[in-house]
């Protein structure tokens, strides 16, 4: 009975988490524009999706910013983690507390602060400010993903490489980076997901003519959500599932080798 209760509890938790996504996927095939009624199966919204320039433009901006922000924040965050790892205990504690602040800080505070900073710096709100904002709030997550792998790594490996004649940069590329690569991949995926998901910071740091999916959907909400968003969300969900399966399979293959 106890085993049955545990399984039932896990099933309820999974149902609570994934039921909204199932509803969204079902509605993407609903011929009715109304969410409360079913008028039959259709692929109309998927066809309309690829003809909707506004949504496709927002998707393009979202993916472009997410990819650029992920690449930049992963490089900076990894280098920052390497530097933090080499600090003394007290100094490292102070720096890590500073790194936690953007993570714990409410998004609205970060958004307003970045908007004021860009205004003070004389930057016109637009693509550049949106990219800088996404880079700034994703870097701490990359640091938090890479640092545990650095702590788990044998500290003598890097020194052994130097003793065998390797240059510091060569030892870093061939010894340290492969050891912490799972943390780097995790940080990159987290940064990519957070960038796509963000709304509040994007809303305050973007300008006229530059909109990502979150701000576009928000503007649609005032006049009713277009059902093509359900179709787009379904495709994005499937793409993320496929990506996770590929990454998990590669990780398992590397562990088995």
Secondary structure, DSSP 4 states (H G I P E B T S, - for coil): -HHHHHHHHHHHHHHHHHHHHHHHHHHTTBSSSSTT----B--HHHHHHTT-HHHHHHHHHHHHHHHHHHHHHHHHHHHHHHHHHTS-HHHHHHHHHHHHHHHHS-HHHHHHHHHHHHHHTTPPSSHHHHHHHHHHHHHHHHHHHHHHHHHHS-THHHHHHHHTT--HHHHIIIIIHHHHHHHHHHHHHHHHHHHHH--HHHHHH--TT---HHHHHHHHHTT---THHHHHHHHHHHHHHHHHHHHHHHHHHHHH-
